[in-house]
Amino acid sequence: MTVERIIIESIGWSGMLLILAAYVLLSTGRIHGRSRAYQWMNVVGAACFIVNSGYNGAIPSATLNVAWAGIGLYTLWRVRRQAV
């Protein structure tokens, strides 16, 4: 396994951990769905999946994660706008 491949796989696993942790925190009531922490965990996790999926040629997965990140960024924008 090349160093590049190890880095890409590490990015993918990091994304998985972030999204899973976000879901666990949401499901246990420790954070809420509109919280910045929850949304950022999903945005960064999705970005990691985009890198990993794109590298591996999994275009449907990469596309799903572009949408996932977009939803998170849109929600962050709305939360910020409502706070002002």
C-alpha positions in Angstrom: 0.0 0.0 0.0 1.4 3.4 -1.0 1.7 6.4 1.3 -0.9 8.2 -0.9 -3.3 5.3 -0.5 -2.8 5.3 3.3 -3.5 9.0 3.5 -6.7 8.7 1.4 -7.9 5.8 3.5 -7.1 7.7 6.7 -9.1 10.7 5.4 -12.1 8.3 4.7 -11.9 6.7 8.1 -11.7 10.1 9.8 -14.8 11.2 7.9 -16.7 8.1 9.0 -15.7 8.7 12.6 -16.9 12.3 12.5 -20.3 11.5 10.9 -20.8 8.6 13.2 -19.9 10.7 16.3 -22.3 13.4 15.1 -25.1 10.9 14.8 -24.4 9.4 18.3 -24.3 12.8 19.9 -27.6 13.8 18.2 -29.3 10.5 19.0 -28.3 10.7 22.7 -29.5 14.3 23.0 -26.1 15.8 23.6 -26.3 18.1 20.6 -29.2 19.2 18.5 -29.6 19.0 14.7 -29.2 22.8 14.1 -26.2 23.1 16.3 -23.0 24.4 14.7 -21.0 21.5 16.1 -23.3 18.9 14.6 -23.4 20.6 11.2 -19.6 21.1 11.1 -19.0 17.5 12.0 -21.2 16.5 9.0 -19.6 19.0 6.6 -16.1 18.0 7.4 -17.0 14.3 7.5 -18.7 14.6 4.1 -15.6 16.4 2.7 -13.5 13.5 3.9 -15.8 11.1 2.1 -15.7 13.2 -1.1 -11.9 12.9 -1.1 -12.0 9.2 -0.4 -14.9 8.3 -2.7 -13.5 10.5 -5.5 -10.1 8.9 -5.3 -11.6 5.4 -5.4 -13.9 6.3 -8.3 -17.1 5.9 -6.3 -18.9 8.8 -8.0 -22.4 8.1 -6.6 -20.9 8.2 -3.1 -18.9 11.3 -3.8 -22.0 13.0 -5.2 -24.1 12.1 -2.2 -21.5 13.6 0.1 -21.3 16.8 -2.0 -25.1 17.1 -1.4 -24.6 16.2 2.3 -21.9 18.9 2.8 -24.1 21.4 0.9 -27.0 20.8 3.2 -24.8 21.2 6.2 -23.3 24.5 4.8 -26.8 25.8 4.0 -28.0 25.0 7.5 -24.9 26.7 9.0 -25.7 29.8 6.9 -29.3 29.8 8.0 -28.4 29.4 11.7 -25.9 32.2 11.4 -28.4 34.4 9.6 -31.0 33.8 12.3 -28.6 34.7 15.1 -27.8 38.1 13.6 
